[in-house]
């Protein structure tokens, strides 16, 4: 088993526990606050991956939810009940979830507002996706800014504004357009994925990297890759080429569905 240990002097720690079409979950931790973003794996698997990352599951402070699709909330009811922790989600997203008889500790907020959980400030913003009220996040703690944006059909100017000044960015790079066009999905699904409320293509992401990625971004994590319409090495090669023209070095990491990333430390 891969052991991912936290550096003792690190103040803010981030680990993408899983990223992909079958389940998403990310850990953002400070000394005081241990926060999960989404819970799209089983409770057992989330806890196992937390332990791999050197984090005790019982120390998790809360979960904040981006939207109600199953690959982001599948394990949420059991996890919230087992750990007895609050769940933060928007006013509109909250009614779309079912809790199987459990009465969770729900904290709702308006999309676009700032939420504070422990010592982590979270700027939320609307993203274009075919969910009830989907949002992206910028997390601020100890002078570090982390952006997390997946599940969006395009990148509007409002999102580019929010992502200025991020130290670490977790961004969707869902599909290769040509692979999607010739792939196994029905045409209606292909249209949805390529639509303005679908998912980002590698091409769109690379254009963003070349033109918009802030010079402050020291680490770029690309995730939410489609298992059928993309490949990690295609994403890596395209992104590396897009990063070549930058005046500053940005480290590139491709997140996986099957195992956590390393623990990023600031």
N, C-alpha and C positions, 0 to 999 in steps of 0.2 A: 504494500500500500504506500502511495506517495504521501510523504509527510511535509506539509508546508508550514514552516515555523515563522512566527512573527519576530521581527527584529525588536530587541528590547527597548531601544531608544526611539522607535517609531511612534509618532503621535496619532496619525490617521492611517488606517489600513483598509484596503479594498481587495476583495476576492470575488471574481465572477464564478459562482458555484456551478452554474449551468446556463447555457445560452443557445437557443435553437427552437425549432418548430415544435419540439416535444416537451419543453419545460424550461423555465427561466427563473433564476434566483441569484441575487447578488448580496454580498455582505459588505457593509460599510461600518467601520468600528473606530471609536475613540476610546480613551481610558474609561470614560463614564457611560458611553452609549454604544450599544451593539444593535445595529439596524439591518433588517432584511428588506430588500426591495423585491416584491413579488414572492410567490411560493408555488411555483408551477411543477414541482416534483413532489413525490410522496413525503410525508412527514419523516419516515424512516430514512429516505435517501438524503433529504436536506440535513438531518442531524448527522448522518454519516459523513457528508461532505464538509460540514462545519468542523467536525472533529479532525478531518484531514487538514483543514486550514488552521488548526490550533485553537479553535474557538469552542468553548463549552456551550452546547445548545441552551442550557438552563440560564445562561447569562444574556440571552437575546432580550432586548428591551421592547421591540415592537416590529410590526411589519407594515410597510407602506405599499399600496397597490397601484399599478399603472393603469390597468383596465381589467375587465371581467373575463377575457378569453381564457379558456381552460389551461393553456400552456403557461399562464401567469398566476393562476389561483387554484389549480387542481388540489394541492396539498394544504391549502390554507385553513379550511375548517378544522381538520384534525390537529394541525400544528398549533393553531391559536388556542384550541382547547387544551392540548397537552401541556403547552408552556404557559398557559394562562396570561397571555400578553395582549395588549391593545392592537387593533388593526385600524390603520389610517387610510381613508379612501374618500373620493369626492362624493358630494351629496347625491349626484345622479348615478354614480356607479353603485353605491351601497345597496339600493333595492334590487339590483340584478343578481346578487349573490344569494346562495342558499346555504344554510348552516346545519342541516340535518338534526334539528332539534336542539342545537346548542345556542345559547344566548351570548354572543361574543361582546367583548369590550370594543365597541365601535366609536371611532373618532372621525367625524366627517369635516370636510373643508371644501371651499369653492375652488374649482380649477383656476389657476392663475394667481392664487394667493401664496403667501409664505407660511410654512408650517415649521414649528420648532419642536423637535423631539430630543430631550436631554440637551446636550451641547452641540447638536447638529441643526443648523438652519437649512431649510429646504425650500427653494423656489420652484414652484410647479408651473407648468405651462401646457396649453392645449396642443396636441399633435394631430395631424390629419390621418385618421385611421377609422376603419369601419367598426368601431365599438361605441358604447353609449356615451362615454365621456373620457376618452383616452388622454393621458398626460405624460410628459417627460419631466425630468428633474435636473436641478443643479443643487448639489449639496455643498455646504460651506462649514468648515470646522478647522479651528486652529490655523487660520490663514490659508487653508487649502481649499480649492474649488474643484469639484468633480461633476462632470456632466454625464447623464445617462439617458439616451434617447434611442428607443427601438420601436418597431411597429408604426411606421409612417410611410405614406406614399410619396412624399416629396419633402423638401426642406425649405419652408417659407422663411422670409426675412426675419420674422419674429423669433424663430428658433435660432437662427444664426446669431441674432443679438444676444440671446441668453447664453450661448456657448462661447462668447468672447471671454478670454481670461481663464479658461479652465486649465488646470494642471494635468488632469487625466480625463479622457473622454472615452466613454463606452458608447459605440454607435453601431446601428444596424448596417450590415452589408448582406442583404438577404439572398439575392439571386443574380445569376448571370442571365442576361436577357435572351441570348441565343439558346442557352440550355433550357430555359423556361419555355420558349416557343416550340421547341421540338420534344419537350418532355412529356410525361405521362398524364399530366393534369387535364381535365376537361377544359374546353375553350373558355367556358364561363369562369372557371377558377383562375385561369391564366389572365383573363381580363381584370379580375378582382385584384390579383397580386400586382399587376402592372399599373393599376389605376391610381388616381390621386389620393385614395384612402386605403391603399394596399401596403406594399413594402418597398424599401429602397433597393435599387439595383446596384451592382458593383460600379457601373459606369457613373451613376449619379453621385455615389460616395466619393469616387476618385476625383470627380469635378469639384466637389466640396473641399477635398484635401488640397488640391492645387490652388484653389482660389480663396478659400474662406477659413481654413483651419488656423487657429490663432497660434502665433509664434510662442506663446506661453505653454502650449501643450507639450509636455515632455513624454507622455505615454498615450498612445492611441490603441484602444482595444476594439476590434471589429468583431461583431457577433450576430446572433440570430440568423445564422446561415441556414438556408434550405438544404435538407438532406438530399432532395431529388434534383434541385435546380442550381446547385452551386458546389464548389469544392474548396477546401481551405487553401490549397496551393494556388488556385486561380485568384482567390481574394488576395493572398499574400503578394503574388507577383504584381498584380495590378496596383495595389496600394503602395508597394515599394517604389514602383515607377512614378506614381503620383507624388511621393514624398521626396524624390530625388532633387527636385528644383528648389526645395526650401533652404533658407539661409541658416536655419537652426536644426539640430538633430532631434527627431521625434522617434521614440522607440515604438515599434509596431508589434502587437500581439493579436493572435487570432483566437477568440474564445471558442470553447467546445461544448457540445451537448453532453459528452460522455464523462468529462472530468473537469475539476476546477482549474482555473488559471493559477499562476503563482499568486502570492500575496503581495500586492503593490503597497509600498510603504512611503510615507512622507513625514 
